[in-house]
Amino acid sequence: MCGIVGYFGNNDAVPLLIKGLKRLEYRGYDSAGLAIMSGDSFMVNKKAGKVAELESLVSESGLTGSVGIGHTRWATHGEPSDLNAHPHTDYTGKFALIHNGIIENYATLKKLLEQKGVEFRTQTDTEVLVQLISTIYHEGETTFETAVTSALEKVVGTYGIVVMCSDEPNQLIAARLGSPLVLGVGEGEYFIASDASPLVEYTRNVIYLGESECLSIGDDGYEIKKLGNSEKIDKKVSRIDFTLEEIEKGNYPHFMLKEIYEQEHTIVDTMRGRLLLDEGTVHLGGIQDHLLRIERARHFYITACGTSWHAALIGKYILEEFAGIPVHVEYASEFRYRELIIDSQSVVIAISQSGETADTLAAIQKAKEKGCLTFGICNVVGSSISRETDCGIYTHAGPEIGVASTKAFTAQVSVLYMLALQLGRKNGLSKKDGIDLTHALHDLGTRVKDVLNQSDHIKTIAEETMDANNYLYLGRGANFPVALEGALKLKEISYIHAEGYPAAEMKHGPIALIDEKLPVVFLAPHDQTYEKVLSNIQEVKARKGKVITVTDKITPELESMCDHLIEVPVSHSRTFPILATIPLQLLAYHLAVLRGCDVDMPRNLAKSVTVE
C-alpha cells in the first residue's frame, strides 16, 4: 500500500521526489522519507507523518542530488515513527532501500542475520531485506545487482523495491513481486513509481514491470530481466492515458468532492461507444473473443474487496434479474482459502479500481489454476489485473485520488449493468426491455447532475445529524448493497460507526439500537419492495428514530413519516441503485467535513491495498 518513487537523471531529484510522494500519498501517509545520492555516499531524511512534514525537514537540510528514492508509508510491521520510516539502510551505510509489500519470512531471516552479528534498529520487515542484501554483498564480494537478486531469492512474500548503493552511485535497482512498479522513460532521465501519477508531469512513456522482473538503471540506460535469469527482456513502452489536470484538485476543497461531481461524466464515459441504443444491447469489445465461453458458463463468480465487493453484490442482483444467470459473490480475501466448486466451465469476474489489490490478484491466480475463465473489471490501464485476466472491461473513471472510492464504484456498477444487458439479450430479455434500459443508462449523466444539485440540502441533513455516533442504512434487493456502501463511506471518512442491512433484517437485532439519537437511512424506490420498506420506516418512527429516506418520488405518505427526504429522479426503476449511491456519498462527505476529518486521507486507510 506504500508509495514508491525514484529518479535517475541530471536534474535535482529532491523536488521531483517530493512532488511524486505527494501524488502517491493516497497510498499511505504514516511517514515519508528520501535518500539522495551525493558523490559516493547518500543522505537520508525521513519523518513520521505526512509528506508535508518531510518537505519541511528536507528544506532545512539543503539536500540535493540527481539520483534518489522516496517513500510514503502505510505501516504494517512496526508503528509509524521516524525510525521505522523508509528508506531503510544497512549496518554499513552503503545501501538504502524502499519497499512496498510484506516479507513473510522476515522473522526467520532476521534470526539468521542476528546470528551473523547484524544489529537491527527498527521493527520493520523491510530492514531485514536491506540487511540481507548488504550481508550477501560483503560476504560474497559480488556486484550490487547480484546481491539484490540473490537476496530476493531467499524472500517469501511480496515486494516492490528500489535500492541504491554508495559503491555504485550511478545505478538504481528495482524489482517487483506482487506490488506494482512503473518505469517512466524521459529524455535522458528515468522515473520509478508505484503508479503512473507521479510520472505524467515529466513523461507519458511508461513500462509496467511484470511479476518477478528486475530493473537496472544506469548511465547507459535501463535493462529489465527476469529474476534468476540474465537475459534482457524487451518490454513494450505504453502511453499514460490521463492528463495532469485529472490528478489535480482544481477548485475543489477535496479530491473526494471533485470525484463525486465527476460522476456526471465518468458514468457516461464508461458507457460511451458501448451502448447500442437502437438494438437495446451493448458491445463490450474486451470480452468478445471469449463471449461464447462466457455465455455457456455454468457458474459465475464475482470476487472483490471493499467498495468493489459492494459493486459485485449489485451486479449479482442485476445479472440474475436481466440475464437469468446464478451468480456467487465472494470476498477476494476468502476466495483462495475456500474449496469453491469452480472449473473450466466457470467464469470468475474480478473487480478492482486499481487493478493491483493483492487479495483479488490471489483469487484470480486460484481461478486460473482451476481452469476458470478470468474476467477483470478495473480502472487502470496496464494494471496487474488487466494483464493477468483472460479478458476484461476497463471502466473509464479516470484517476481516483480520494481514498474513499466514489466515481470508481459507480463506473464498476455501470459496467455490470452493461454486462447484464448483453447477456440478458442472449438469454431472452426482449428488445423492448433492452431498449428501455439502454436509454436509461444513456440518460444517467443528466440524472446524476440532478442529484448533485441537492448537495446543499444534503449538507443541511448532515448538520442536523453530525453529533450522532451511529448510523443505520437499510435497503432491499439491489439497494441492500447500496446501504452497505453508504455505511462504508460514512465509516471511512467521518469515523461514525455505521451498518448496512437488508431492511427486513432490522427486526432481527438492529432494531434494539433505535432511539431518538440514531439516524436511519432508508432506500425506498417505488418498486415491488416499496410497501415493505414503508412498514420498516413506520417501525423506526414508532421507536423515535430519525428517518432519512432516499426515494425516486416524494409522496405525502413519505413526507408524513420521514424527517428528511432526498429525491433521486430515475427514468428506469432499475437504475435507482446507481443514482441513490451519490446522495450517500455526499452525506458522508459533508458529515466528515463538519466533524473536522481529513476527507482525502482518512486515518489508518490507504487507497490501494497491495498487501494481504
Residue pairs with C-beta under 8 A, 6 or more apart in sequence:
1 27
1 28
1 74
1 100
1 606
1 607
1 608
1 609
1 610
1 611
2 27
2 28
2 71
2 72
2 73
2 74
2 86
2 98
2 99
2 100
2 194
2 606
3 21
3 23
3 24
3 25
3 26
3 27
3 28
3 71
3 72
3 100
3 193
3 194
4 24
4 69
4 70
4 71
4 98
4 99
4 100
4 160
4 161
4 162
4 181
4 192
4 193
4 194
5 17
5 20
5 21
5 24
5 69
5 70
5 71
5 191
5 192
5 193
5 194
5 198
6 17
6 68
6 69
6 70
6 98
6 162
6 172
6 174
6 191
6 192
6 193
7 13
7 16
7 17
7 20
7 66
7 67
7 68
7 69
7 189
7 190
7 191
7 192
8 66
8 67
8 172
8 189
8 190
8 191
8 217
8 218
9 66
9 67
9 186
9 188
9 189
9 190
10 66
10 188
10 189
11 66
11 189
12 64
12 65
12 66
13 36
13 65
13 66
13 67
13 68
14 34
14 36
14 58
14 63
14 64
14 65
14 68
16 191
16 202
17 34
17 68
17 69
17 70
18 34
18 51
18 54
18 55
18 58
18 70
19 198
19 201
20 70
20 191
20 193
20 198
20 199
21 32
21 51
21 54
21 70
21 71
21 72
21 198
22 51
23 197
23 198
23 247
24 72
24 193
24 194
24 195
24 197
24 198
25 32
25 50
25 51
25 72
25 601
26 255
26 401
26 402
26 403
26 600
26 601
26 606
26 607
27 72
27 74
27 100
27 194
27 606
27 607
27 608
28 72
28 73
28 74
28 75
28 606
29 49
29 50
29 51
29 72
29 73
29 74
29 601
29 606
30 48
30 49
30 73
30 74
30 75
30 80
31 46
31 47
31 48
31 49
31 72
31 73
31 75
31 80
31 81
31 82
31 84
31 85
31 86
32 46
32 47
32 49
32 50
32 51
32 53
32 54
32 70
32 71
32 72
32 73
32 85
33 44
33 45
33 46
33 47
33 54
33 70
33 71
33 73
33 85
33 86
33 87
33 98
34 44
34 45
34 46
34 54
34 58
34 63
34 68
34 69
34 70
34 71
34 87
35 42
35 43
35 44
35 68
35 69
35 70
35 87
35 89
35 96
35 98
35 164
36 42
36 43
36 63
36 64
36 65
36 67
36 68
37 65
37 66
37 67
37 68
37 164
37 166
37 169
38 64
38 65
39 169
40 166
40 167
40 169
41 93
41 166
42 65
42 68
42 96
42 164
42 166
42 169
43 61
43 63
43 65
44 87
44 89
44 96
45 54
45 57
45 58
45 61
45 63
46 54
46 82
46 85
46 86
46 87
47 53
47 54
47 57
47 82
47 85
48 80
48 81
48 82
48 85
49 80
50 601
51 72
67 164
67 169
67 170
67 172
68 164
69 87
69 96
69 98
69 162
69 164
69 172
69 192
70 87
70 98
71 85
71 86
71 87
71 98
71 99
73 80
73 84
73 85
73 86
74 606
75 84
76 102
76 125
76 611
77 102
77 106
77 123
77 124
77 125
77 126
78 84
78 122
78 123
78 124
79 123
83 121
83 122
84 122
84 123
84 124
86 97
86 98
86 99
86 126
87 96
87 97
87 98
88 96
88 97
88 98
88 99
88 122
88 124
88 126
88 127
88 129
88 130
89 95
89 96
89 97
89 130
90 130
90 131
90 133
90 134
91 118
91 119
91 131
91 134
92 134
92 138
93 166
94 134
94 137
94 165
94 166
94 167
95 130
95 133
95 134
95 137
95 163
95 164
95 165
95 166
96 130
96 163
96 164
97 126
97 129
97 130
97 133
97 161
97 162
97 163
97 164
98 126
98 161
98 162
99 126
99 129
99 159
99 160
99 161
100 159
100 160
100 161
100 179
100 194
100 610
101 157
101 158
101 159
101 160
101 161
101 177
101 178
101 179
101 610
101 611
102 125
102 157
102 158
102 611
102 612
103 109
103 125
103 126
103 128
103 129
103 155
103 156
103 157
103 159
104 156
104 157
105 155
105 156
105 157
106 125
106 128
106 129
106 157
109 128
109 129
109 132
109 154
109 155
110 120
110 128
113 120
113 128
113 131
113 132
113 135
114 120
116 135
118 131
118 135
120 127
120 128
120 131
121 127
125 157
129 151
129 155
129 159
129 161
130 163
132 151
132 154
132 155
133 147
133 148
133 151
133 163
134 147
136 142
136 147
136 150
136 151
137 144
137 147
137 165
140 146
140 147
140 150
142 150
143 168
144 163
144 165
144 167
144 168
144 171
144 173
145 171
145 173
145 214
145 216
148 161
148 163
148 173
148 175
148 214
149 175
149 214
149 227
149 228
152 159
152 175
152 177
152 214
152 227
153 227
153 228
157 177
157 178
158 177
158 178
158 179
158 358
158 610
158 611
158 612
159 175
159 176
159 177
159 178
159 179
160 174
160 175
160 176
160 177
160 178
160 179
160 180
160 181
160 194
160 610
161 174
161 175
161 176
162 172
162 173
162 174
162 181
162 192
163 172
163 173
163 174
164 171
164 172
164 173
165 171
165 173
170 218
170 219
171 216
171 217
171 218
172 190
172 192
172 215
172 216
172 217
172 218
173 214
173 215
173 216
173 217
174 181
174 183
174 192
174 209
174 214
174 215
174 216
174 217
175 181
175 209
175 212
175 213
175 214
175 215
175 227
176 209
176 210
176 211
176 212
176 213
177 211
177 212
177 227
178 211
178 358
178 361
178 610
179 194
179 356
179 358
179 610
179 611
180 194
180 195
180 208
180 209
180 356
180 383
180 384
180 610
181 192
181 193
181 194
181 208
181 209
181 215
182 192
182 193
182 194
182 195
182 196
182 199
182 206
182 207
182 208
182 209
182 382
183 190
183 191
183 192
183 206
183 207
183 208
183 209
183 215
183 222
183 224
184 190
184 191
184 192
184 193
184 196
184 199
184 202
184 203
184 205
184 206
185 203
185 205
185 206
185 207
185 222
185 237
186 202
186 203
186 205
187 203
189 202
190 217
190 222
191 198
191 199
191 202
191 203
192 215
192 217
193 199
194 608
195 354
195 356
195 380
195 608
196 206
196 240
196 242
196 382
197 247
197 399
197 401
199 206
199 240
200 240
200 242
200 243
200 244
200 247
201 244
204 239
204 240
205 237
205 238
205 239
205 240
206 237
206 238
206 239
206 240
206 382
207 224
207 235
207 236
207 237
207 238
208 235
208 238
208 382
208 383
208 387
209 215
209 224
210 235
210 387
211 384
212 226
212 227
212 228
213 224
213 225
213 226
213 227
213 233
214 224
214 225
214 226
214 227
215 222
215 223
215 224
216 222
216 223
216 224
216 225
223 232
224 232
224 233
224 235
225 231
225 232
225 233
226 233
238 381
238 382
241 381
242 398
242 399
246 398
246 399
247 399
247 401
249 255
249 258
250 258
252 258
252 261
253 593
254 402
254 589
254 593
254 599
254 600
255 401
255 402
255 600
256 402
256 404
256 406
256 493
256 585
256 589
256 599
256 600
257 589
257 599
258 402
259 400
259 401
259 402
259 406
259 407
260 406
260 407
260 452
260 582
260 585
260 586
260 589
261 452
262 397
262 398
262 407
263 406
263 407
263 410
263 448
263 452
263 582
264 445
264 448
264 449
264 452
265 445
266 395
266 396
266 397
266 398
266 407
266 410
266 411
267 407
267 410
267 411
267 414
267 444
267 445
267 448
267 578
268 444
268 445
269 396
269 397
269 398
270 395
270 396
270 397
270 411
270 414
270 415
271 282
271 414
271 418
271 441
271 442
271 444
272 396
273 283
274 282
274 283
274 284
274 418
275 282
275 418
275 438
275 441
275 442
276 282
276 283
276 438
277 435
277 438
277 439
277 442
278 435
279 431
279 434
279 435
280 421
280 425
280 430
280 431
280 432
280 433
280 434
280 435
280 436
280 437
280 438
281 421
281 422
281 425
281 434
281 438
282 418
282 419
282 421
282 422
282 438
283 422
284 393
284 418
284 419
284 422
286 391
286 392
286 393
286 394
287 294
287 375
287 391
287 392
287 393
289 391
290 373
290 375
290 390
290 391
293 347
293 373
294 347
294 373
294 375
294 423
295 423
295 426
296 345
297 345
297 346
297 347
297 373
298 345
298 346
299 326
299 328
299 341
299 342
299 343
299 345
299 346
299 347
300 319
300 325
300 326
300 327
300 328
300 346
300 347
300 349
301 327
301 328
301 329
301 330
301 335
301 340
301 342
301 346
301 347
301 348
301 349
301 367
301 372
302 312
302 315
302 316
302 327
302 328
302 329
302 330
302 348
302 349
302 350
302 351
303 312
303 329
303 330
303 331
303 332
303 335
303 348
303 349
303 350
303 351
303 360
303 363
303 364
303 367
304 311
304 312
304 329
304 331
304 332
304 350
304 351
304 352
304 357
304 360
305 331
305 332
305 333
305 352
305 357
305 359
305 360
305 609
306 405
306 488
306 609
307 353
307 404
307 405
307 408
307 409
307 485
307 488
308 351
308 352
308 353
308 357
308 360
308 405
308 408
308 409
308 412
309 329
309 331
309 332
309 351
310 409
310 481
310 482
310 484
310 485
310 488
311 351
311 409
311 412
311 413
311 416
311 481
312 329
312 349
312 351
312 416
313 329
313 480
313 481
313 484
314 413
314 416
314 478
314 481
314 482
314 577
315 327
315 329
315 349
315 413
315 416
315 419
315 420
316 327
316 328
316 329
317 477
317 478
317 481
318 416
318 417
318 420
318 478
318 574
319 325
319 327
319 416
319 419
319 420
319 423
320 326
320 327
321 420
321 574
322 420
322 421
322 423
322 424
322 429
322 437
323 420
323 423
323 424
323 426
323 427
323 429
324 424
324 427
324 428
325 423
325 427
330 338
330 340
330 363
331 359
332 350
332 357
332 359
332 360
332 362
332 363
333 359
333 612
335 359
335 362
335 363
335 366
335 367
336 359
336 362
336 363
336 365
336 366
340 370
342 348
342 367
342 370
342 372
343 370
343 371
343 372
344 370
344 371
344 372
344 373
346 367
346 370
346 372
346 373
347 372
347 373
347 375
348 363
348 364
348 367
348 372
348 373
348 374
348 375
349 375
349 376
349 377
350 360
350 363
350 364
350 367
350 374
350 375
350 376
350 377
350 378
350 385
350 389
351 360
351 376
351 377
351 378
351 412
352 360
352 376
352 377
352 378
352 383
352 385
353 378
353 379
353 380
353 397
353 400
353 405
353 408
353 412
353 608
354 378
354 379
354 380
354 383
354 607
354 608
354 610
355 376
355 378
355 379
355 380
355 383
355 384
355 385
355 386
356 380
356 383
356 384
356 385
356 608
356 610
357 385
357 608
357 609
357 610
358 609
358 610
358 611
358 612
359 609
359 612
360 385
361 384
361 385
361 388
362 612
364 374
364 376
364 385
364 388
364 389
365 388
367 374
368 374
368 388
373 390
373 391
374 388
374 389
374 390
374 391
375 389
375 390
375 391
375 392
375 393
376 385
376 386
376 388
376 389
376 391
376 392
376 393
377 392
377 393
377 395
377 412
377 415
377 416
378 385
378 386
378 392
378 394
378 395
379 394
379 395
379 396
379 397
379 398
379 400
379 408
379 411
380 386
381 394
385 392
386 392
386 394
393 415
393 418
393 419
395 408
395 411
395 412
395 414
395 415
396 411
397 407
397 408
397 410
397 411
398 407
400 406
400 407
400 408
400 607
401 600
401 607
402 599
402 600
403 492
403 493
403 600
403 601
403 602
403 605
403 606
403 607
404 489
404 492
404 493
404 588
404 599
404 602
404 605
406 489
406 585
409 485
409 581
410 578
410 581
410 582
413 577
413 578
413 581
414 441
414 444
414 578
417 437
417 441
417 575
417 578
418 441
421 429
421 434
421 437
421 438
421 441
424 434
425 431
425 434
436 572
437 572
437 574
439 571
439 572
440 570
440 571
440 572
440 574
440 575
441 572
441 575
443 571
444 575
444 578
444 579
447 568
447 569
447 570
447 571
447 575
447 579
448 579
448 582
450 569
451 568
451 569
451 579
451 582
451 583
452 582
452 586
454 566
454 567
454 583
454 586
455 586
455 590
457 566
458 566
458 583
458 586
458 587
458 590
459 586
459 590
461 548
461 564
461 566
461 587
461 590
462 587
462 590
462 591
462 594
463 590
463 594
464 564
465 471
465 519
465 546
465 548
465 591
466 591
466 594
466 595
468 496
468 517
468 518
468 519
469 496
469 497
469 517
470 496
470 497
470 498
470 499
470 513
470 517
470 518
471 487
471 490
471 496
471 497
471 498
471 499
471 518
471 519
471 520
471 521
472 487
472 498
472 499
472 501
472 506
472 510
472 513
472 514
472 518
472 519
472 520
472 521
473 483
473 484
473 486
473 487
473 498
473 499
473 500
473 501
473 520
473 521
473 523
473 584
474 483
474 500
474 501
474 502
474 503
474 506
474 520
474 521
474 522
474 523
474 533
474 536
475 481
475 482
475 483
475 500
475 502
475 503
475 522
475 523
475 533
476 502
476 503
476 504
476 523
476 529
476 532
476 533
477 527
477 528
477 529
478 574
478 576
478 577
479 523
479 525
479 529
479 576
479 577
479 580
480 500
480 501
480 502
480 503
481 500
481 577
482 523
482 577
482 580
482 581
482 584
483 500
483 501
483 502
483 503
483 521
483 523
484 500
485 500
485 581
485 584
486 498
486 500
486 521
486 581
486 584
486 585
486 587
486 588
487 498
487 499
487 500
488 498
488 500
489 584
489 585
489 588
490 496
490 498
490 584
490 587
490 588
490 591
491 497
491 498
492 588
492 602
492 605
493 588
493 589
493 592
493 597
493 599
493 602
494 588
494 591
494 592
494 595
494 597
495 595
495 597
495 602
495 603
496 591
496 595
499 510
501 510
503 522
503 529
503 532
503 533
503 536
504 532
504 536
506 536
506 539
506 540
507 539
511 539
511 543
514 520
514 540
514 543
514 544
514 545
515 543
515 544
515 545
516 544
516 545
516 546
517 546
518 545
518 546
519 545
519 546
519 547
519 548
520 540
520 545
520 546
520 547
520 548
521 548
521 549
521 550
521 584
521 587
522 533
522 536
522 537
522 540
522 547
522 548
522 549
522 550
522 562
523 533
523 549
523 550
523 551
523 576
523 580
524 530
524 533
524 534
524 537
524 549
524 550
524 551
524 558
525 551
525 552
525 568
525 570
525 573
525 576
525 580
526 551
526 552
526 553
526 573
527 573
527 576
534 557
534 558
534 561
537 547
537 549
537 558
537 561
537 562
538 561
540 547
541 547
541 561
546 563
547 561
547 562
547 563
547 564
548 562
548 563
548 564
548 565
548 566
548 587
549 558
549 561
549 562
549 564
549 565
549 566
550 566
550 568
550 580
550 583
550 584
551 558
551 565
551 566
551 567
551 568
552 567
552 568
552 569
552 570
552 573
552 576
553 567
554 565
554 567
558 565
559 565
566 583
568 576
568 579
568 580
568 582
568 583
569 579
570 576
570 579
589 599
592 599
592 602
593 599
